[in-house]
């Protein structure tokens, strides 16, 4: 009986995973990519800030450049999401964010 229940649960999980994968549109993909990358880049910068406050400056420049690269990629994903959705992106805001990420990358 346990074996049948386990097999049923595995099939149920597999089936629900397949449905979730197929439900994601290209727009959803790029929007999720934007949020994930922005979150990752911000987290790296927060970690660097904490380490600097604690007196450590180990590898902060390379990590800062990595965060900026991820942030710039996030902006690109957001622009793609807007294009797929057929709407005009807020170019001033996106350009401002892009300039901030470039500044973070180059001022290390």
N, C-alpha and C positions, 0 to 999 in steps of 0.2 A: 504494500500500500504506500509506503514512504517513497518508493522509487517512482510510482505513478505521480505522486504529488510533486516531487522534485522535477520530473520531466515536464509536467504541466506548467510549473512556475518558470522553468527555463524557456519553454516555448512562448509563454506569455510575455516575458521580458524581451525576447528576441523580436517578437511581432511588434511590440510597442516601440522598440528602437527603430525598426524599419519604417514605421509610420512617421516617426518624428523626423527621420532623415529625409524622407520624401517631401515632407511638409515645408521644409525650409526653402524659400525662394532665393534667387540671386540677390535681391534687395536685402533680405534678412541676413544673408551671409555677410555682405559688406558692412551692414549696420552693426552686426555682432562683432565683426572683426575690428571695426572702429572702436567700439566700447572696450573690448578686451585689450587692444593695444594701448589705448589711452590710459586705461587702468594700470597696465603693466609699466608703462613709462613713468607714470605718476608715482607708483610704488617704489620704483628704483630711485627716483629723486628724493622721496621721503626717507628712504634708507640711508642715502648719502648724507642728507641733512643731519640725521641722528648721529651718524658716525663722526661727522665733522664736529658736532656739538660735544661729543665724547672725546675729542682730541685725535681721532684717527683720520688720516688723509690717504689711506692706502687705496690705490687704484681708483680714486674718485673721478679722475679725468676720463679714463676709458669707459667707466660705467656711465658717466654723464653723457658722453658721446653716444653710447649705446641707447640710453633713454631717449635722446633727441632723435636718433634714427628711427626708433620704434614710434615716437610721436609723429614724425613726418609721414611714416607709413600709415598711421591711423588717419591722418588728414586725407591722404590719397583714397583710402577706403571710404571715407565719408563722402567725398566728391563723387566716387563711383556709385554709391548708394543713391545719391540725389539724381544722378543722370539716369540710372535705371528706373527710378520712380517717376521720371519725367518732370521734375520740379527744378527750379533754379536754387542753387545753394546760396547761403548767405556769404557771398564772396569776401566781404570786408572782414567778417569774423574769422573765416577760414584763413585768409591771408595774414591776419594779425597773429593767429595761433602758429601759422607756419613761420613767421618771422621770429616769434618767441622761441620756437624749437631750434631754429637756425642759430639764434643768439646763444642758446644754451650749449649747442654743439661747438660753436667757434670760440666762445669765451671761457676757455678752460686753461 
